[in-house]
Amino acid sequence: MTPDRKLEWDWFPGRVPENVTLDDTAYVETTYSFELFRSREPDAMRIGRGSSIYLGVMFDLGPSARADIGDFTLMNGSRLICDAAIEIGDYCLISWNTVLMDTYRVPAEPALRRPLLEAAAQRAPRCVRADVPARPIRIGNNVWIGFDSCVLPGSSIGDGAIVGARSVVVEDVPAYTVVAGNPARVIRQLEAGERPAAADMTIQPI
C-alpha cells in the first residue's frame, strides 16, 4: 500500500479507508472491495498477516460496523454485510459467492419493505436503509466455507469446521464438524487424524 493508501496494482481508482488496518504482508487485489464500506468506527477493520483478499470480495460495512480478518486467511468473491461485527479467524478459506451477514437490512414484513424499496429508488447509489437489529457473527480458526454458502445473523462457526458448498448456516456450528444443507446440519465429526495438531495451529513468522 502506498503512503496515500492506494494499491499500486489496482485497476480501480480507490483508496484503502483510513480506519482499515492492513498488514504489510496482506494482499488486497483491489480497493473496489471497499466501495460499500461506510463504517465510521475507529479501527473499523483489520486484515491480518499474510491474508489474501481477491477480486469479488465486497466489504459492505454500515456506519457502526466492525470486521476482523485474522492471519493467513483467504477470501475469494465473498461478501460481508455487516452492521455490528463479523470476526473471521486465522487460516480460514472463504470460497467464492459466499455471504456472511450479521443483519438482514430489511424487515420481514412486506408492508414495511415496500416504502423502503420506494425510497431506495430515489438515492444514488441506491440502497435500502432500515432500523433492523444486527447480531454479530464469529468464525473460528481453520474454518473452510464452501462456495455459494450463506452465514446468517448471530451464527458462530467453531474452530476447524467445514461448511459444505451451497449451505445456509442459521445456528452455531460446533468445532471440528462438517455441516451441509439448507439449513446446515452436522454431517459428521472430524476424526482426530483429520484435526490439526497444536503445533500446526501456531502462526509462524514470515
C-alpha positions as CSV (number, residue, x, y, z in Angstrom):
1,M,0.0,0.0,0.0
2,T,1.3,3.4,-1.0
3,P,1.5,6.3,1.5
4,D,-1.7,7.7,0.1
5,R,-3.4,4.3,0.7
6,K,-3.6,3.3,-2.9
7,L,-2.7,-0.1,-4.3
8,E,0.0,0.0,-7.0
9,W,-1.5,-2.8,-9.0
10,D,-5.2,-1.6,-8.6
11,W,-7.4,-1.1,-11.7
12,F,-9.9,0.8,-9.6
13,P,-9.1,4.5,-8.6
14,G,-9.9,4.0,-4.9
15,R,-8.1,4.0,-1.6
16,V,-8.0,1.8,1.5
17,P,-10.1,3.6,4.1
18,E,-8.2,5.4,6.9
19,N,-9.9,3.3,9.6
20,V,-8.8,0.0,8.0
21,T,-5.6,-1.6,9.3
22,L,-3.9,-3.6,6.5
23,D,-0.9,-5.7,7.5
24,D,2.2,-5.1,5.3
25,T,2.2,-8.8,4.3
26,A,-1.6,-9.0,3.5
27,Y,-2.8,-8.7,-0.1
28,V,-5.9,-6.9,-1.3
29,E,-6.5,-7.2,-5.1
30,T,-8.5,-4.0,-5.5
31,T,-9.8,-1.1,-3.4
32,Y,-13.2,-1.7,-5.2
33,S,-13.7,-4.2,-2.3
34,F,-14.3,-1.1,-0.1
35,E,-16.8,0.6,-2.4
36,L,-19.7,-0.1,0.0
37,F,-17.6,0.5,3.2
38,R,-19.3,3.2,5.3
39,S,-18.1,2.4,8.8
40,R,-17.2,5.5,10.8
41,E,-15.8,3.4,13.7
42,P,-12.1,3.9,14.6
43,D,-10.2,0.8,13.8
44,A,-13.3,-0.5,11.9
45,M,-11.4,-3.3,10.1
46,R,-8.3,-5.3,10.4
47,I,-6.8,-7.6,7.7
48,G,-4.1,-9.8,9.3
49,R,-0.7,-11.1,8.4
50,G,-0.4,-12.9,5.1
51,S,-4.2,-12.8,4.4
52,S,-5.4,-12.6,0.8
53,I,-8.5,-10.7,-0.4
54,Y,-9.2,-11.4,-4.0
55,L,-11.4,-10.0,-6.7
56,G,-15.1,-10.0,-6.0
57,V,-14.8,-9.6,-2.2
58,M,-17.1,-6.8,-1.0
59,F,-16.9,-5.2,2.4
60,D,-20.4,-3.8,2.9
61,L,-20.0,-2.3,6.3
62,G,-22.6,0.1,7.8
63,P,-21.7,3.2,9.9
64,S,-21.2,1.3,13.2
65,A,-19.8,-1.9,11.9
66,R,-16.5,-3.6,12.7
67,A,-14.8,-6.5,11.0
68,D,-11.7,-8.5,11.8
69,I,-10.0,-10.9,9.4
70,G,-7.2,-13.0,11.0
71,D,-3.8,-14.1,9.8
72,F,-3.3,-16.2,6.6
73,T,-7.0,-16.2,5.7
74,L,-8.0,-16.3,2.1
75,M,-11.2,-14.8,0.7
76,N,-12.3,-15.0,-2.9
77,G,-15.6,-13.5,-4.2
78,S,-17.1,-13.2,-0.7
79,R,-19.5,-10.5,0.6
80,L,-19.6,-9.2,4.1
81,I,-22.8,-7.5,5.0
82,C,-22.1,-6.1,8.5
83,D,-23.9,-3.6,10.7
84,A,-22.5,-4.8,14.1
85,A,-19.4,-7.2,14.0
86,I,-18.0,-10.0,11.9
87,E,-14.9,-11.9,13.1
88,I,-13.0,-14.3,10.9
89,G,-10.2,-16.3,12.5
90,D,-6.7,-17.4,11.3
91,Y,-6.1,-19.8,8.4
92,C,-9.6,-19.7,7.1
93,L,-10.8,-20.4,3.5
94,I,-13.8,-18.4,2.5
95,S,-14.8,-19.6,-1.0
96,W,-16.4,-17.6,-3.9
97,N,-20.0,-16.4,-3.8
98,T,-20.3,-16.8,-0.1
99,V,-22.3,-14.3,2.0
100,L,-21.6,-13.5,5.7
101,M,-24.3,-11.3,7.0
102,D,-24.9,-10.1,10.6
103,T,-28.1,-8.3,9.5
104,Y,-31.0,-8.7,7.1
105,R,-31.0,-5.0,6.4
106,V,-34.8,-5.1,5.8
107,P,-37.8,-6.0,7.9
108,A,-39.5,-9.4,7.3
109,E,-43.0,-7.8,6.8
110,P,-43.8,-7.0,3.1
111,A,-45.8,-3.9,4.1
112,L,-42.7,-2.4,5.8
113,R,-40.3,-3.3,3.0
114,R,-42.3,-1.6,0.2
115,P,-41.7,2.1,1.3
116,L,-38.1,1.3,1.9
117,L,-37.7,0.0,-1.6
118,E,-39.5,3.0,-3.0
119,A,-37.2,5.3,-1.1
120,A,-34.1,3.4,-2.3
121,A,-35.1,4.3,-5.9
122,Q,-34.5,8.0,-5.1
123,R,-31.0,7.5,-3.7
124,A,-27.6,7.5,-5.5
125,P,-26.2,5.0,-5.0
126,R,-29.4,3.1,-4.5
127,C,-29.6,1.4,-1.1
128,V,-32.1,0.3,1.5
129,R,-31.9,1.9,4.9
130,A,-33.9,0.4,7.8
131,D,-33.6,0.1,11.5
132,V,-33.1,-3.6,11.7
133,P,-31.2,-5.2,14.6
134,A,-27.8,-6.9,13.8
135,R,-26.4,-9.9,15.6
136,P,-22.6,-10.5,15.3
137,I,-21.0,-13.4,13.5
138,R,-17.9,-15.2,14.7
139,I,-15.9,-17.7,12.5
140,G,-13.1,-19.5,14.3
141,N,-9.7,-20.6,13.2
142,N,-9.0,-23.1,10.4
143,V,-12.6,-22.9,9.1
144,W,-13.4,-23.8,5.5
145,I,-16.6,-22.4,4.0
146,G,-17.6,-23.8,0.6
147,F,-18.8,-21.8,-2.4
148,D,-22.3,-20.3,-2.6
149,S,-22.8,-20.6,1.2
150,C,-24.5,-18.1,3.4
151,V,-23.9,-17.5,7.1
152,L,-26.9,-15.7,8.7
153,P,-27.0,-13.3,11.7
154,G,-26.0,-14.5,15.1
155,S,-24.2,-17.6,13.9
156,S,-20.9,-18.8,15.1
157,I,-18.7,-21.4,13.4
158,G,-16.2,-23.3,15.7
159,D,-12.5,-23.9,15.0
160,G,-11.7,-26.4,12.3
161,A,-15.3,-26.7,11.0
162,I,-16.1,-27.3,7.3
163,V,-19.3,-25.8,5.7
164,G,-20.3,-27.7,2.6
165,A,-21.0,-25.8,-0.7
166,R,-24.3,-24.1,-1.0
167,S,-25.2,-24.4,2.6
168,V,-27.1,-21.9,4.8
169,V,-25.8,-21.6,8.3
170,V,-28.6,-20.5,10.6
171,E,-27.2,-21.6,14.0
172,D,-23.9,-22.3,15.7
173,V,-21.7,-24.9,14.1
174,P,-19.6,-27.0,16.6
175,A,-15.9,-27.1,16.3
176,Y,-14.4,-29.9,14.1
177,T,-17.6,-30.8,12.4
178,V,-18.7,-31.0,8.8
179,V,-22.1,-29.3,8.1
180,A,-24.1,-29.1,4.9
181,G,-27.6,-28.3,3.6
182,N,-30.3,-25.7,3.9
183,P,-30.4,-25.3,6.8
184,A,-26.9,-26.6,7.5
185,R,-26.9,-29.7,9.7
186,V,-24.0,-31.8,11.1
187,I,-23.0,-34.5,8.7
188,R,-20.1,-35.9,10.7
189,Q,-17.4,-35.2,13.3
190,L,-13.8,-34.8,12.1
191,E,-11.7,-37.6,13.5
192,A,-8.6,-37.0,15.5
193,G,-6.3,-37.6,12.5
194,E,-8.2,-35.0,10.5
195,R,-7.7,-32.3,13.0
196,P,-4.6,-30.1,13.0
197,A,-2.1,-30.8,15.8
198,A,-1.5,-28.0,18.2
199,A,1.9,-27.3,16.6
200,D,0.3,-26.9,13.2
201,M,-2.0,-24.2,14.5
202,T,0.8,-22.0,15.7
203,I,1.3,-18.9,13.5
204,Q,4.8,-19.0,12.1
205,P,6.9,-15.8,11.5
206,I,7.2,-14.6,7.9
